[in-house]
Amino acid sequence: MEKKLRRLETFAARGSDGNTYTVEGYEHLARVDAVLDAQGHWESTGLAEYRLKDGRHVSVDKDGAMLIADTGVRLEPAQRH
């Protein structure tokens, strides 16, 4: 099965280390082979993931708390004015 990611959102977040990060949210898609067309037909798998703009993984727990993997840096969405 062929898979790809589709970016759903991008937002700024403040880290517990005082730095500002750009976080991108992605949805996992899978190609549906039963539909024959030149563009292909993609459907959501129901899975999502978050990454920093530089590609590092951001884990999100069931309460929505975000943590940069392997660093211990916690992220909070930046306040919008």
C-alpha positions in Angstrom: 0.0 0.0 0.0 1.3 3.4 -1.0 1.3 6.1 1.8 2.0 9.8 2.0 1.6 12.7 4.4 -0.6 15.8 3.9 0.2 18.9 6.0 -2.9 20.1 7.8 -1.6 23.0 9.9 1.5 25.0 10.9 1.8 27.0 14.1 4.4 28.7 16.3 5.1 27.2 19.7 7.2 28.4 22.7 9.5 25.8 24.2 10.2 25.3 27.9 13.8 26.2 26.9 12.6 29.7 25.9 13.0 29.2 22.1 10.3 29.6 19.5 9.6 26.6 17.2 7.5 26.0 14.1 5.3 22.9 14.5 3.6 21.2 11.5 0.7 18.8 11.8 0.3 16.0 9.2 -2.4 13.5 8.3 -1.4 10.0 7.0 -3.0 9.1 3.7 -3.2 5.8 1.9 -3.7 5.3 -1.8 -6.9 3.4 -2.7 -6.0 1.0 -5.5 -9.6 0.1 -6.3 -10.1 3.6 -7.8 -8.4 3.8 -11.2 -7.6 7.3 -12.3 -4.5 9.2 -13.4 -4.4 11.3 -10.1 -5.0 8.3 -7.8 -7.4 8.4 -4.9 -6.0 9.0 -1.4 -7.9 8.5 1.9 -7.1 9.3 5.4 -5.9 6.5 7.6 -7.0 8.3 10.8 -3.4 8.7 11.9 -1.8 12.1 12.5 1.6 13.3 13.6 3.4 16.5 14.5 7.0 17.5 13.6 9.1 20.6 13.9 9.8 22.4 10.7 13.3 20.9 10.8 11.8 17.4 10.8 12.2 16.4 14.5 9.3 14.4 15.9 6.9 16.1 18.4 5.0 13.7 20.6 1.5 14.7 21.7 -0.1 12.9 24.6 -3.8 12.2 25.1 -4.2 15.6 27.0 -2.6 17.5 24.1 0.7 18.2 25.8 3.5 18.5 23.3 7.1 17.3 23.8 10.1 17.4 21.4 11.2 13.8 21.1 14.5 13.0 22.7 15.0 16.5 24.2 12.5 16.8 27.1 11.5 20.3 25.8 7.8 21.0 26.3 5.9 23.1 23.8 3.0 25.4 24.2 1.2 27.1 21.2 2.4 30.7 21.0 -0.2 33.4 21.9 -1.8 35.0 18.8 -2.5 38.7 18.9 
